[in-house]
Amino acid sequence: MNAVADHNNLFRLIGLYHVHWSSFELAIDIGITKLTGLTAAQTVKRTQGWMISKKVDYLKKLVEQSAYQDKIGILDILAELPATSARNAMAHGYLRFGADRLIVIHRSRAGKPTRLDYTTTDFDKHLKLVSDLAAIIHQPGSMPC
């Protein structure tokens, strides 16, 4: 592949990454709405300004307290996806592109820099993991939504 094609492929993968992540965030909001019995508008008002980590923790608590049949499965996904997704780095980091390469530099709240270095193939595998986990939540019966 040439450099333009490499970059176009990486841009496509980054876009898909954000689409899959946003579907996960939507599922979190829907799960909170269903398990609290609030309307969607009330949920938005209650969770306004919350970071995704707080929403995930809140949904975990709701799932644990619910009569939901597959608590363990959903709790596993709620733990795994945020932990493995590198979402903060992808959303808030600096992206550099090279031939067949994506480098993400991100600083933690404490100021410690993190460097993620993906080949296009590595990032495609990372995207597949995020996509698969996000898709599980949207399968019928996998979430109380």
ZIBEL-V94382 format. One record per pair of residues at least 12 apart in sequence whose C-alpha atoms are under 8 Angstrom apart, sorted by the first residue. I is the first residue (numbers start at 1). GAP is how many residues later the second one is. D is the distance in Angstrom with one decimal. If there is no record, write none. Layout:
{{I	GAP	D} {I	GAP	D}}
//
This chain:
{{2	97	7.9} {3	95	7.8} {3	96	5.7} {3	97	7.8} {6	93	6.3} {6	94	5.6} {6	114	7.9} {7	90	7.0} {7	91	7.8} {7	92	7.6} {7	93	7.6} {9	111	7.9} {10	92	7.3} {10	110	6.5} {13	110	7.6} {13	111	6.7} {13	114	7.2} {16	111	7.6} {17	110	5.7} {17	113	7.4} {17	114	7.5} {20	110	6.9} {20	111	5.6} {20	114	6.3} {21	66	7.8} {21	109	7.3} {21	110	7.9} {21	113	7.1} {23	111	6.7} {24	110	5.2} {24	113	7.4} {25	27	7.3} {27	110	6.9} {27	111	7.2} {27	118	7.7} {28	27	7.0} {28	28	6.7} {28	31	6.9} {29	14	7.3} {29	15	7.8} {29	26	7.7} {30	115	5.9} {31	28	6.9} {31	112	6.8} {31	113	5.9} {31	114	5.4} {32	26	7.8} {32	27	5.7} {32	30	7.5} {34	110	6.6} {34	111	5.9} {35	27	6.5} {35	28	7.5} {35	31	7.5} {35	109	7.1} {36	26	7.6} {53	29	7.9} {56	22	6.6} {60	15	6.3} {60	18	7.1} {63	12	7.5} {68	76	7.2} {70	72	7.3} {73	69	8.0} {74	63	7.6} {74	68	7.0} {74	69	6.9} {77	56	6.6} {77	60	7.9} {81	49	6.6} {81	52	6.4} {81	53	7.6} {84	46	7.8} {85	41	7.6} {85	45	6.0} {88	18	7.9} {89	15	6.7} {89	16	7.0} {89	17	5.2} {89	18	7.9} {90	14	7.0} {92	14	6.8} {93	12	5.3} {93	13	4.3} {93	14	7.3} {94	12	6.4} {100	19	5.6} {100	20	5.3} {101	16	7.3} {101	17	5.7} {101	18	4.4} {101	19	5.7} {102	15	6.0} {102	16	5.1} {102	17	6.2} {102	18	7.0} {102	21	7.8} {103	12	7.0} {103	13	5.6} {103	14	4.5} {103	15	6.2} {104	12	5.0} {104	13	6.5}}
//
